[in-house]
């Protein structure tokens, strides 16, 4: 089976400059914007600035469906979710 091409080119929802990555939100009726990067070392430092003034946004560190840390900003409130195996908070 050959490579499938979209009927229309996808809109670019991010831009990069050295040391920065900016994601642009989609309308609430579309799936959220997501870019993943594999962590290469056991220890790392991550900084993020989230502007959720026009909706919601967040940051997730995910190993799999059962192991993740997530921060979501919505309606001027920050919500945290932690999953470690069967435990959740």
N, C-alpha and C positions, 0 to 999 in steps of 0.2 A: 504494500500500500504506500502510495506517495505522500509527501508532506502536504498537509491541508493548509490552505491560506484563508484568512478571514475575508469576508466580502468587502469590508472597509478597513483601512488600517486603524489599529487601536490608537487612542489618544495617549500622548505621553503624559504620565501622571507623576513624574519625578524629574529632578535635575540634580546634578552633582557638581561640586567644586572641591578642591583639595580639603579633606578633613570634614566635609559636610555632605549630607544627603537630605534633600527636601522632597517629601511626598505631598501631593495635592489631592484633596478629598474628591470623591465622586458624589453625585446626588444620592440621597438615602435609599432610592429605589434600586441602586446598583450595588454589587458586592464591594466590600471595602478594598482599599489599595493595600497591597502587601508586598514587601520585598524581604527576602530571607538571606541570611548570611551564616555560613557554618562557622562556629567558634573553633579556632584552630589550637588554642592553648587552654590548659586547665584553669587559668586565672586570667581575668581581663577587667578592664574598666570601661564602662559605657556611660556616655552622657547624651541626654536627649532634651530638646526643647520642643514642647508640643503647644501649638496654637489651636485651641479648640473653640475659638470665638465664633466660628460659623458652623458649629456642629459638634462632633466628638472626635477623639483621637486617642492614641495610646501607644504603648510599647509592650511587647511580649518576649520573654525568653522561654523558648520551648524546646524540650527534648523529644517528647511524644505526647499523645493525648492524655496520658496519666501524669505527666511531670511538666509543670510550667509555672512561671511567675508572670503576672500581667498587671499593668496599670492602665486604667481607662479613664479619660476625662470626658465628662458629659454633663451638661446643664450646670456648669461651674462647680462640679463636685468630682473628687478623685475616688475611684473605686479600685481596690486591690483584690486580686484573685491568686491564690496559691494552690497548686495541686501537687502532692507528693504521694504517688501511688494511690491508695484508697482514701487518703486524708485530703480534705478540702477546707478552705476558709474563705 
